[in-house]
Amino acid sequence: MTFCYECHEELLHNPVLIPEDISRFAELVKKRGLSEDTKTENREKIARRIMLFHEVIALGLRALQEQAEKSNG
């Protein structure tokens, strides 16, 4: 697994998210104990937030694929 630490936007370089997406993701981050008030040298929580973001995308894609398969038949 590769993580980008070169840029300030560490989850995605060019995210296209609406405010509701950010709020819902922030809730997941808090519930998993991954939120931080200040940036630290330790990259463990940011790495776990990145993995959570990938999990969100993967689950969403899987759900949409299953939905498409059911409607197609």
N, C-alpha and C positions, 0 to 999 in steps of 0.2 A: 504494500500500500504506500502511496506517495502523497505527501502533504506539501503544500506550497507555503513557505514562510517568507517569501520575498515581498509580498504586497500587504497592504493594510487590510484588505478584504480577503480574509483567509478562507472563508467558506466557498466562495465562488469569485471569479474575476469579474464577471459581468452578470450579476443576478438580476432577474426580472421578477420581483416579488411585490405584492401589494401590502399595505400596512396590516391587513388582517393576517396574512401569511406570517409576517414577522411576529405579531402578537402571539399567534398560536404556537410558533416554533419556540418563542421565548418561554411560554408556559411549559413546554416539554423539557426545555433546558433546565428550568427551575425544578421541575418534578424529579429530574434525574440527578439533581445536585451538581450541575455543571456550570452554574452561573458564577460570575466573578464581579466584584465591585471595582477592582483595580487589576491592571495587567501585571502579570508576574513573569519571571524568567522561566518558570516551570510551564512546559507546553502540554502537560497531560490533559487538562480540561479542554483546551482548544482542540486538541487532537480528537478527544471524545465527542466534542460538539460537531466536528467535521464528520465523524463516523455516524453520528445521529442524523445529520442532514442527509447523508447518503442513504441511511435506513429509511428516512421519510420518502425520499425519491423512489427507492426500490419498492416500498410497500404501495405507494401510489400507482406506480407503473403496473405492478402485479394486479392490483384491484381493477384498474382500467382494462387490462388485457383480459381478465376473467369476465368482466362485464361485456366486453366486445365479443368474446367467444360465446357467451350465453345468448346474446342478441342475434348472432349470426348462425346459431344453431345447431 
